[in-house]
């Protein structure tokens, strides 16, 4: 996650390295976000918008960029991301925690 912590109102980027045992011609990425364990946001994205398709067997990188609204509350979040192929087969599912801070808090955490 970059930056870490994520700053409310600014762009956040994450990259996930993965390995596939088969060719992937397309699919869907579902991102679900929780704040203090409570659902706050979900979106579905075409897999080929996040990484070049088709994906050959082997290693690949999935990248996503999101600009958070300036009113996004600071605090602990978790993100769940699942990737499904064109046939709706679940290819992977991951979950990771992250923190959002206000702009002024980001500078304090660097000191």
Backbone as JSON Lines, residues from 0, in Angstrom:
{"i":0,"aa":"X","n":[0.87,-1.17,0.0],"ca":[0.0,0.0,0.0],"c":[0.91,1.23,0.0]}
{"i":1,"aa":"X","n":[0.62,2.17,-0.84],"ca":[1.43,3.37,-0.92],"c":[0.51,4.57,-1.11]}
{"i":2,"aa":"X","n":[0.54,5.54,-0.23],"ca":[1.4,5.63,0.95],"c":[0.87,4.74,2.07]}
{"i":3,"aa":"X","n":[1.69,4.5,3.05],"ca":[1.3,3.73,4.22],"c":[1.7,4.52,5.46]}
{"i":4,"aa":"X","n":[0.76,5.09,6.17],"ca":[-0.69,4.91,6.04],"c":[-1.26,5.71,4.87]}
{"i":5,"aa":"X","n":[-2.46,5.3,4.45],"ca":[-3.19,6.0,3.39],"c":[-3.67,7.34,3.95]}
{"i":6,"aa":"X","n":[-3.61,8.39,3.12],"ca":[-4.01,9.73,3.55],"c":[-5.38,10.07,2.96]}
{"i":7,"aa":"X","n":[-6.32,10.42,3.82],"ca":[-7.66,10.8,3.41],"c":[-7.6,11.94,2.39]}
{"i":8,"aa":"X","n":[-8.32,11.79,1.28],"ca":[-8.37,12.82,0.25],"c":[-7.26,12.71,-0.79]}
{"i":9,"aa":"X","n":[-6.38,11.73,-0.64],"ca":[-5.27,11.56,-1.58],"c":[-5.34,10.2,-2.27]}
{"i":10,"aa":"X","n":[-4.53,10.06,-3.3],"ca":[-4.48,8.82,-4.06],"c":[-3.78,7.73,-3.26]}
{"i":11,"aa":"X","n":[-4.33,6.54,-3.31],"ca":[-3.72,5.36,-2.68],"c":[-3.5,4.32,-3.76]}
{"i":12,"aa":"X","n":[-2.35,3.65,-3.7],"ca":[-2.01,2.63,-4.7],"c":[-1.65,1.34,-3.98]}
{"i":13,"aa":"X","n":[-2.04,0.23,-4.57],"ca":[-1.51,-1.03,-4.08],"c":[-1.21,-1.95,-5.24]}
{"i":14,"aa":"X","n":[-0.18,-2.77,-5.04],"ca":[0.24,-3.77,-6.02],"c":[0.25,-5.11,-5.32]}
{"i":15,"aa":"X","n":[-0.26,-6.1,-6.01],"ca":[-0.29,-7.45,-5.47],"c":[0.39,-8.37,-6.48]}
{"i":16,"aa":"X","n":[1.41,-9.08,-6.02],"ca":[2.09,-10.06,-6.85],"c":[1.39,-11.4,-6.68]}
{"i":17,"aa":"X","n":[1.16,-12.08,-7.79],"ca":[0.45,-13.36,-7.74],"c":[1.05,-14.32,-8.77]}
{"i":18,"aa":"X","n":[0.66,-15.56,-8.67],"ca":[1.1,-16.59,-9.6],"c":[-0.13,-17.39,-10.03]}
{"i":19,"aa":"X","n":[-0.22,-17.65,-11.32],"ca":[-1.33,-18.45,-11.84],"c":[-0.78,-19.7,-12.5]}
{"i":20,"aa":"X","n":[-1.46,-20.8,-12.29],"ca":[-1.07,-22.06,-12.91],"c":[-1.67,-22.25,-14.29]}
{"i":21,"aa":"X","n":[-2.53,-21.32,-14.69],"ca":[-3.17,-21.43,-16.0],"c":[-3.34,-20.04,-16.62]}
{"i":22,"aa":"X","n":[-3.62,-20.01,-17.9],"ca":[-3.86,-18.75,-18.6],"c":[-5.21,-18.17,-18.16]}
{"i":23,"aa":"X","n":[-5.23,-16.86,-17.95],"ca":[-6.46,-16.17,-17.55],"c":[-6.78,-15.15,-18.64]}
{"i":24,"aa":"X","n":[-7.91,-15.31,-19.3],"ca":[-8.25,-14.43,-20.41],"c":[-9.04,-13.21,-19.97]}
{"i":25,"aa":"X","n":[-9.55,-13.22,-18.76],"ca":[-10.33,-12.09,-18.26],"c":[-11.01,-12.49,-16.97]}
{"i":26,"aa":"X","n":[-11.73,-11.55,-16.41],"ca":[-12.44,-11.83,-15.18],"c":[-12.82,-10.56,-14.45]}
{"i":27,"aa":"X","n":[-13.06,-10.7,-13.17],"ca":[-13.55,-9.59,-12.37],"c":[-12.83,-9.54,-11.02]}
{"i":28,"aa":"X","n":[-12.51,-8.32,-10.6],"ca":[-11.93,-8.08,-9.29],"c":[-13.02,-7.45,-8.43]}
{"i":29,"aa":"X","n":[-13.28,-8.03,-7.28],"ca":[-14.25,-7.46,-6.34],"c":[-13.48,-6.97,-5.12]}
{"i":30,"aa":"X","n":[-13.62,-5.68,-4.83],"ca":[-12.94,-5.06,-3.69],"c":[-14.01,-4.66,-2.68]}
{"i":31,"aa":"X","n":[-13.85,-5.11,-1.45],"ca":[-14.77,-4.78,-0.37],"c":[-13.96,-4.19,0.77]}
{"i":32,"aa":"X","n":[-14.42,-3.05,1.3],"ca":[-13.69,-2.34,2.35],"c":[-14.54,-2.3,3.62]}
{"i":33,"aa":"X","n":[-13.86,-2.52,4.75],"ca":[-14.5,-2.5,6.06],"c":[-13.79,-1.49,6.96]}
{"i":34,"aa":"X","n":[-14.56,-0.77,7.76],"ca":[-14.04,0.2,8.73],"c":[-14.46,-0.29,10.11]}
{"i":35,"aa":"X","n":[-13.5,-0.57,10.97],"ca":[-13.8,-1.17,12.28],"c":[-14.67,-2.42,12.13]}
{"i":36,"aa":"X","n":[-14.43,-3.19,11.05],"ca":[-15.17,-4.42,10.82],"c":[-16.54,-4.25,10.19]}
{"i":37,"aa":"X","n":[-16.94,-3.01,9.92],"ca":[-18.26,-2.73,9.33],"c":[-18.1,-2.42,7.85]}
{"i":38,"aa":"X","n":[-18.89,-3.08,7.01],"ca":[-18.86,-2.84,5.57],"c":[-19.09,-1.37,5.25]}
{"i":39,"aa":"X","n":[-18.21,-0.78,4.4],"ca":[-18.4,0.61,4.0],"c":[-18.38,0.83,2.48]}
{"i":40,"aa":"X","n":[-17.79,-0.11,1.73],"ca":[-17.67,0.14,0.28],"c":[-17.4,-1.18,-0.44]}
{"i":41,"aa":"X","n":[-17.94,-1.28,-1.65],"ca":[-17.64,-2.43,-2.51],"c":[-17.68,-1.97,-3.95]}
{"i":42,"aa":"X","n":[-16.8,-2.54,-4.76],"ca":[-16.82,-2.24,-6.18],"c":[-16.31,-3.44,-6.96]}
{"i":43,"aa":"X","n":[-16.77,-3.54,-8.2],"ca":[-16.33,-4.6,-9.11],"c":[-15.62,-3.93,-10.27]}
{"i":44,"aa":"X","n":[-14.48,-4.51,-10.64],"ca":[-13.63,-3.93,-11.68],"c":[-13.25,-5.04,-12.65]}
{"i":45,"aa":"X","n":[-13.2,-4.71,-13.92],"ca":[-12.73,-5.66,-14.93],"c":[-11.26,-5.98,-14.63]}
{"i":46,"aa":"X","n":[-10.94,-7.25,-14.52],"ca":[-9.57,-7.68,-14.22],"c":[-8.57,-7.09,-15.21]}
{"i":47,"aa":"X","n":[-8.95,-7.0,-16.48],"ca":[-8.03,-6.51,-17.51],"c":[-7.79,-5.01,-17.43]}
{"i":48,"aa":"X","n":[-8.52,-4.28,-16.58],"ca":[-8.22,-2.88,-16.31],"c":[-7.11,-2.76,-15.27]}
{"i":49,"aa":"X","n":[-6.9,-3.81,-14.48],"ca":[-5.93,-3.79,-13.39],"c":[-4.6,-4.44,-13.78]}
{"i":50,"aa":"X","n":[-4.62,-5.31,-14.78],"ca":[-3.41,-5.98,-15.26],"c":[-3.64,-6.37,-16.72]}
{"i":51,"aa":"X","n":[-2.58,-6.37,-17.54],"ca":[-2.77,-6.72,-18.96],"c":[-3.27,-8.16,-19.14]}
{"i":52,"aa":"X","n":[-4.26,-8.32,-20.01],"ca":[-4.8,-9.65,-20.33],"c":[-4.47,-9.99,-21.77]}
{"i":53,"aa":"X","n":[-4.36,-11.25,-22.12],"ca":[-4.5,-12.4,-21.24],"c":[-3.28,-12.53,-20.31]}
{"i":54,"aa":"X","n":[-3.51,-13.16,-19.18],"ca":[-2.44,-13.39,-18.21],"c":[-1.91,-14.8,-18.46]}
{"i":55,"aa":"X","n":[-0.62,-14.88,-18.8],"ca":[0.0,-16.18,-19.06],"c":[0.24,-16.91,-17.74]}
{"i":56,"aa":"X","n":[0.33,-18.23,-17.78],"ca":[0.67,-18.96,-16.56],"c":[2.0,-18.44,-16.0]}
{"i":57,"aa":"X","n":[2.06,-18.31,-14.7],"ca":[3.27,-17.79,-14.05],"c":[2.95,-16.57,-13.21]}
{"i":58,"aa":"X","n":[3.97,-15.77,-12.97],"ca":[3.84,-14.59,-12.11],"c":[3.2,-13.42,-12.84]}
{"i":59,"aa":"X","n":[2.4,-12.63,-12.12],"ca":[1.85,-11.39,-12.66],"c":[1.61,-10.43,-11.5]}
{"i":60,"aa":"X","n":[1.4,-9.16,-11.85],"ca":[1.16,-8.13,-10.84],"c":[-0.17,-7.45,-11.13]}
{"i":61,"aa":"X","n":[-0.97,-7.29,-10.11],"ca":[-2.24,-6.57,-10.2],"c":[-2.07,-5.25,-9.47]}
{"i":62,"aa":"X","n":[-2.37,-4.14,-10.13],"ca":[-2.22,-2.82,-9.52],"c":[-3.57,-2.12,-9.5]}
{"i":63,"aa":"X","n":[-3.81,-1.36,-8.43],"ca":[-5.06,-0.61,-8.32],"c":[-4.76,0.75,-7.7]}
{"i":64,"aa":"X","n":[-5.4,1.78,-8.23],"ca":[-5.25,3.15,-7.71],"c":[-6.64,3.66,-7.36]}
{"i":65,"aa":"X","n":[-6.75,4.29,-6.2],"ca":[-8.04,4.82,-5.73],"c":[-7.78,6.16,-5.05]}
{"i":66,"aa":"X","n":[-8.55,7.17,-5.4],"ca":[-8.48,8.44,-4.68],"c":[-9.61,8.47,-3.67]}
{"i":67,"aa":"X","n":[-9.24,8.59,-2.41],"ca":[-10.23,8.58,-1.34],"c":[-10.83,9.96,-1.14]}
{"i":68,"aa":"X","n":[-12.13,10.06,-0.88],"ca":[-12.73,11.36,-0.59],"c":[-12.08,11.99,0.64]}
{"i":69,"aa":"X","n":[-11.99,13.31,0.65],"ca":[-11.41,14.03,1.78],"c":[-12.16,13.83,3.08]}
{"i":70,"aa":"X","n":[-13.41,13.4,2.99],"ca":[-14.21,13.19,4.2],"c":[-14.06,11.77,4.77]}
{"i":71,"aa":"X","n":[-13.2,10.95,4.15],"ca":[-13.01,9.58,4.63],"c":[-12.5,9.6,6.06]}
{"i":72,"aa":"X","n":[-13.18,8.94,6.99],"ca":[-12.74,8.96,8.39],"c":[-11.39,8.27,8.58]}
{"i":73,"aa":"X","n":[-10.6,8.82,9.46],"ca":[-9.33,8.19,9.82],"c":[-9.61,6.98,10.69]}
{"i":74,"aa":"X","n":[-8.74,5.98,10.62],"ca":[-8.88,4.82,11.48],"c":[-8.45,3.54,10.8]}
{"i":75,"aa":"X","n":[-8.73,2.4,11.46],"ca":[-8.34,1.1,10.92],"c":[-9.36,0.56,9.92]}
{"i":76,"aa":"X","n":[-8.86,0.08,8.81],"ca":[-9.69,-0.49,7.75],"c":[-9.15,-1.87,7.39]}
{"i":77,"aa":"X","n":[-9.95,-2.64,6.69],"ca":[-9.45,-3.86,6.06],"c":[-10.05,-3.93,4.66]}
{"i":78,"aa":"X","n":[-9.28,-4.51,3.76],"ca":[-9.7,-4.64,2.38],"c":[-9.72,-6.12,2.03]}
{"i":79,"aa":"X","n":[-10.81,-6.56,1.44],"ca":[-10.93,-7.92,0.94],"c":[-11.01,-7.83,-0.57]}
{"i":80,"aa":"X","n":[-10.16,-8.59,-1.25],"ca":[-10.16,-8.58,-2.7],"c":[-10.27,-10.01,-3.21]}
{"i":81,"aa":"X","n":[-11.24,-10.24,-4.07],"ca":[-11.36,-11.55,-4.69],"c":[-11.27,-11.38,-6.2]}
{"i":82,"aa":"X","n":[-10.66,-12.36,-6.84],"ca":[-10.51,-12.35,-8.3],"c":[-11.19,-13.6,-8.83]}
{"i":83,"aa":"X","n":[-12.09,-13.38,-9.79],"ca":[-12.8,-14.49,-10.44],"c":[-12.49,-14.47,-11.92]}
{"i":84,"aa":"X","n":[-12.4,-15.65,-12.52],"ca":[-12.17,-15.75,-13.96],"c":[-13.45,-15.53,-14.73]}
{"i":85,"aa":"X","n":[-13.34,-15.57,-16.07],"ca":[-14.51,-15.37,-16.93],"c":[-15.63,-16.37,-16.64]}
{"i":86,"aa":"X","n":[-15.27,-17.55,-16.16],"ca":[-16.26,-18.58,-15.86],"c":[-16.8,-18.47,-14.44]}
{"i":87,"aa":"X","n":[-16.54,-17.34,-13.78],"ca":[-16.94,-17.07,-12.38],"c":[-16.25,-17.97,-11.36]}
{"i":88,"aa":"X","n":[-15.21,-18.69,-11.8],"ca":[-14.42,-19.5,-10.87],"c":[-13.58,-18.57,-9.99]}
{"i":89,"aa":"X","n":[-13.65,-18.76,-8.68],"ca":[-12.85,-17.96,-7.76],"c":[-11.39,-18.35,-7.92]}
{"i":90,"aa":"X","n":[-10.54,-17.38,-8.31],"ca":[-9.12,-17.65,-8.52],"c":[-8.31,-17.39,-7.26]}
{"i":91,"aa":"X","n":[-8.66,-16.34,-6.53],"ca":[-7.97,-16.04,-5.27],"c":[-8.81,-15.07,-4.45]}
{"i":92,"aa":"X","n":[-8.52,-15.03,-3.18],"ca":[-9.18,-14.09,-2.28],"c":[-8.16,-13.73,-1.2]}
{"i":93,"aa":"X","n":[-7.96,-12.44,-0.99],"ca":[-7.03,-11.99,0.05],"c":[-7.7,-10.92,0.89]}
{"i":94,"aa":"X","n":[-7.16,-10.73,2.08],"ca":[-7.65,-9.69,2.97],"c":[-6.44,-9.11,3.69]}
{"i":95,"aa":"X","n":[-6.39,-7.78,3.78],"ca":[-5.29,-7.17,4.52],"c":[-5.76,-5.9,5.21]}
{"i":96,"aa":"X","n":[-5.14,-5.59,6.36],"ca":[-5.49,-4.38,7.1],"c":[-4.71,-3.18,6.54]}
{"i":97,"aa":"X","n":[-5.28,-2.0,6.7],"ca":[-4.56,-0.76,6.4],"c":[-5.14,0.34,7.26]}
{"i":98,"aa":"X","n":[-4.44,1.44,7.32],"ca":[-4.86,2.56,8.16],"c":[-5.02,3.8,7.29]}
{"i":99,"aa":"X","n":[-6.05,4.58,7.57],"ca":[-6.24,5.87,6.91],"c":[-6.05,6.96,7.96]}
{"i":100,"aa":"X","n":[-5.29,7.99,7.58],"ca":[-5.06,9.14,8.46],"c":[-5.47,10.41,7.72]}
{"i":101,"aa":"X","n":[-5.67,11.46,8.48],"ca":[-5.9,12.79,7.9],"c":[-4.55,13.33,7.46]}
{"i":102,"aa":"X","n":[-4.54,14.28,6.57],"ca":[-3.3,14.84,6.03],"c":[-2.33,15.27,7.12]}
{"i":103,"aa":"X","n":[-2.81,15.96,8.14],"ca":[-1.93,16.44,9.21],"c":[-1.37,15.28,10.03]}
{"i":104,"aa":"X","n":[-2.11,14.17,10.17],"ca":[-1.63,13.01,10.92],"c":[-0.51,12.3,10.18]}
{"i":105,"aa":"X","n":[-0.51,12.36,8.85],"ca":[0.53,11.69,8.07],"c":[1.89,12.27,8.38]}
{"i":106,"aa":"X","n":[1.96,13.58,8.54],"ca":[3.24,14.22,8.84],"c":[3.68,13.93,10.27]}
{"i":107,"aa":"X","n":[2.75,13.81,11.18],"ca":[3.09,13.5,12.57],"c":[3.66,12.09,12.66]}
{"i":108,"aa":"X","n":[3.1,11.13,11.88],"ca":[3.57,9.75,11.95],"c":[4.96,9.58,11.37]}
{"i":109,"aa":"X","n":[5.43,10.53,10.54],"ca":[6.76,10.45,9.97],"c":[7.83,10.94,10.93]}
{"i":110,"aa":"X","n":[7.46,11.67,11.97],"ca":[8.44,12.26,12.89],"c":[8.94,11.23,13.86]}
